[in-house]
Amino acid sequence: MAKLFDKMKKALREGLEVVKKGTEIIAEKAPEVAIAVAEKTTEAISIGKYKLQIQTVSHKIDRNYSEIGEKVYALIKKKVTQIEADESVKKIVASVDKLKKEIKSVEKKIETMKKQEQEKKNKVVAQPQVKKTAKPSQAKKETRSTGGAKKTKAAEKEEQKRSPTPSVKNEDTSSE
């Protein structure tokens, strides 16, 4: 029975170590993930605003086309042969041209934003992940003596990572 409890204790300790390591990893990565999500959200909102602006301008163009159609219809009914010479038609055509340029400008802004985002992604992928280590001054402070050989906390952690099972001290091996 004592062996069963010892095995259960050991398994629980190992499980706890795994949970601790997982929690540390999550805590370490959480700020990076939050920043990435915030950047993506900001980008999506900006692009969304530009797309809404394009839709608004497109609607204005559609109204101008409708107005041109009404003017041309009225001029044809009046038997006017020089429709393109009519000042009101010229104003509407100029307005449509201006609005189309505005749409192109906004589309360029969106494209620029997308290119910049792609460049950021490419830089992140290209950069090697740098492992955080203690500063030399901290490493000296954290040096421990272990049987004549000195190890830093970082070296001990690295050694623990390489071992197949975490080292757990068995405080109480007697039966309970």
C-alpha positions in Angstrom: 0.0 0.0 0.0 2.9 2.3 0.8 4.3 1.8 -2.6 1.0 2.7 -4.2 0.9 6.0 -2.3 4.5 6.7 -3.1 3.8 6.1 -6.8 0.8 8.4 -6.6 2.8 11.1 -4.9 5.5 10.9 -7.5 3.0 11.0 -10.3 1.2 14.0 -8.8 4.5 15.8 -8.3 5.5 15.1 -11.9 2.1 16.3 -13.1 2.5 19.4 -11.0 5.9 20.1 -12.5 4.4 19.8 -16.0 1.6 22.1 -15.1 4.1 24.6 -13.6 6.2 24.5 -16.7 3.2 25.0 -18.9 2.0 27.9 -16.8 5.4 29.5 -17.0 5.4 29.2 -20.8 1.9 30.6 -21.1 2.8 33.5 -18.7 5.9 34.2 -20.8 4.1 34.1 -24.1 0.9 35.9 -23.1 2.2 39.5 -23.5 3.6 38.7 -26.9 0.3 37.2 -28.0 -1.7 40.1 -26.6 0.5 42.6 -28.5 0.1 40.6 -31.7 -3.7 40.5 -31.3 -3.8 44.2 -30.6 -1.8 45.0 -33.7 -3.9 42.7 -35.9 -7.1 44.2 -34.5 -5.8 47.8 -35.1 -4.9 46.9 -38.7 -8.2 45.2 -39.3 -10.1 48.2 -38.0 -8.1 50.6 -40.1 -8.6 48.6 -43.2 -12.3 48.3 -42.3 -12.6 52.1 -42.1 -11.0 52.5 -45.5 -13.3 49.9 -47.0 -16.3 51.7 -45.5 -15.0 55.0 -47.0 -14.7 53.3 -50.4 -18.3 52.1 -50.1 -19.5 55.6 -49.2 -17.7 57.1 -52.1 -19.0 54.4 -54.5 -22.5 55.2 -53.3 -21.9 58.9 -54.1 -20.8 57.8 -57.6 -23.9 55.8 -58.1 -26.1 58.8 -57.1 -24.1 60.9 -59.6 -24.7 58.3 -62.4 -28.4 58.4 -61.6 -28.4 62.2 -61.7 -26.5 62.1 -65.1 -29.1 59.7 -66.4 -31.9 62.0 -65.4 -30.2 65.0 -66.9 -29.5 63.2 -70.2 -33.1 61.9 -70.3 -34.5 65.4 -69.8 -32.1 66.9 -72.4 -33.1 64.3 -75.0 -36.7 65.0 -74.3 -36.0 68.6 -75.0 -34.4 67.6 -78.3 -30.9 69.0 -77.2 -28.2 67.6 -79.4 -25.1 68.8 -77.6 -25.6 66.9 -74.3 -21.9 66.9 -73.4 -21.9 70.7 -73.6 -24.5 71.1 -70.9 -22.9 72.6 -67.8 -24.8 70.5 -65.2 -23.7 67.3 -66.9 -20.1 68.5 -67.0 -20.2 69.2 -63.3 -21.5 65.8 -62.5 -19.0 64.1 -64.8 -16.2 66.1 -63.0 -17.6 65.0 -59.7 -17.6 61.3 -60.7 -13.9 61.6 -61.9 -12.9 63.2 -58.6 -14.7 60.5 -56.6 -13.0 57.7 -58.6 -9.6 59.3 -57.9 -10.5 59.3 -54.2 -11.3 55.6 -54.3 -8.0 54.8 -56.0 -6.2 56.8 -53.3 -7.9 54.9 -50.5 -7.2 51.5 -52.3 -3.5 52.5 -52.4 -3.6 53.2 -48.7 -5.1 49.7 -48.0 -2.5 48.1 -50.3 0.3 49.9 -48.5 -1.0 48.8 -45.1 -1.1 45.2 -46.3 2.4 45.4 -47.7 3.7 46.8 -44.5 2.0 44.0 -42.5 3.5 41.4 -44.8 7.0 42.9 -44.4 6.5 42.8 -40.6 5.6 39.1 -40.9 8.6 38.4 -43.1 10.9 40.1 -40.5 9.4 38.1 -37.7 9.9 34.9 -39.6 13.4 35.8 -40.6 14.6 36.7 -37.1 15.9 33.7 -35.1 14.3 33.3 -31.7 16.8 34.5 -29.1 16.7 32.5 -25.8 16.6 34.8 -22.8 19.5 34.1 -20.4 20.6 35.7 -17.2 23.0 38.6 -17.4 26.6 37.7 -16.5 26.3 39.7 -13.2 23.2 37.8 -12.3 24.7 34.5 -13.2 27.6 35.1 -10.7 25.1 35.9 -8.0 23.1 32.8 -8.7 26.1 30.4 -8.8 25.7 27.5 -6.5 28.2 25.0 -5.3 27.3 21.4 -6.1 29.8 18.8 -5.0 32.8 20.8 -6.0 31.4 21.9 -9.4 29.7 25.3 -9.7 26.4 25.6 -11.6 24.2 28.5 -12.3 20.4 28.3 -11.9 20.1 28.6 -15.7 22.4 25.6 -16.1 20.4 23.6 -13.6 17.2 24.4 -15.4 18.7 23.4 -18.7 19.9 20.1 -17.2 16.3 19.5 -15.8 14.9 20.1 -19.3 17.1 17.5 -20.8 16.4 14.8 -18.2 13.4 12.5 -19.1 11.7 12.9 -15.8 11.8 15.9 -13.5 13.9 15.5 -10.4 11.6 15.4 -7.4 12.8 15.0 -3.8 10.9 12.4 -1.9 10.4 14.0 1.5 8.2 11.3 3.1 8.5 7.8 1.8 7.0 6.1 4.8 3.5 4.8 4.7 0.7 7.0 5.8 
